[in-house]
Structures are given as C-alpha cells and as structure tokens.
Amino acid sequence: QEECLEAASNLVRQAAAYIDECYFEPLTLSGLAEKYHVDNSYFSRIFRKEMGENLIHYLTRTRIEKAKEHIAKGDMNLAEVAFMVGYDDYTYFNKVFRKITGVSPREYKQNLGKKEGI
C-alpha cells in the first residue's frame, strides 16, 4: 500500500510540474488523466489529496500567477497576457482574474503603477 501511495504522490508531482510548465496549453482533468493513464475520478482525488486543492483550481491559480508576472513586466497588453496564459476569451480571463485576485487585470496593472510611482 505504501508503494501505491508513493506512486500516486509521484504522479501528482509530475502532473503539477507539467502544469507549471505548460499552463498556457488547453489542459483539462480528463486530458491530464489520459496523459498519465489513470481514471479521471482517481486522478482528481489523488491530486486534491496531495496538493490540497483540486486540479482545476491549481491550474487556474498557476495561470493567474503567470498573468500577474506578465502584467508586471509591462511588455504586453492585457488581451495578449490572457492569451499567453491559456485564455482565448479576454472576458472570461477578466472574470477569473477578478475572482482569484479581487481586482480586474486593468486594476491590477494600475495598482502596480501606483506602487512603482509611475
């Protein structure tokens, strides 16, 4: 049983590392479960147990963190940032960004400018 737990833990760490690298791709629970040759519900369960949050929340949080990094660099407009982190629909990106951070991407960018004295 311990070997199974360790294998599950390794699988989740691999999946999390893959998400961290490929967050901009159209990733789904079923697609990742298929990639790692496991059942969707099993994959979902072990991911949540190992990471403390469900896979989609982890993916969303990762994308928004990367979006914040892109916004801070200031070399892209917000629609480009949305696309770079895996959102084809800016309106949806805006909604998700606001849900995670409490502010819109535009407000986030403006707040950064205030902190930097721009």
CORGI-V344270 format. One record per backbone hydrogen bond with DSSP energy under -1.0 kcal/mol. NH is the residue of the N-H (numbers start at 1). CO is the residue of the C=O. Records with the same first field share a line. If there is no record, write none. Layout:
NH = CO  CO
This chain:
5 = 1
6 = 2
7 = 3
8 = 4
9 = 5
10 = 6
11 = 7
12 = 8
13 = 9
14 = 10
15 = 11
16 = 12
17 = 13
18 = 14
19 = 15
20 = 16
21 = 17
22 = 18
25 = 22
27 = 25
32 = 28
33 = 29
34 = 30
35 = 31
36 = 32
37 = 34
38 = 33
43 = 39
44 = 40
45 = 41
46 = 42
47 = 43
48 = 44
49 = 45
50 = 46
51 = 47
52 = 48
58 = 54
59 = 55
60 = 56
61 = 57
62 = 58
63 = 59
64 = 60
65 = 61
66 = 62
67 = 63
68 = 64
69 = 65
70 = 66
71 = 67
72 = 68
73 = 69
74 = 70
81 = 77
82 = 78
83 = 79
84 = 80
85 = 81
86 = 83
87 = 82
93 = 89
94 = 90
95 = 91
96 = 92
97 = 93
98 = 94
99 = 95
100 = 96
101 = 97
102 = 98
108 = 104
109 = 105
110 = 106
111 = 107
112 = 108
113 = 109
114 = 110
115 = 111
116 = 112
118 = 113
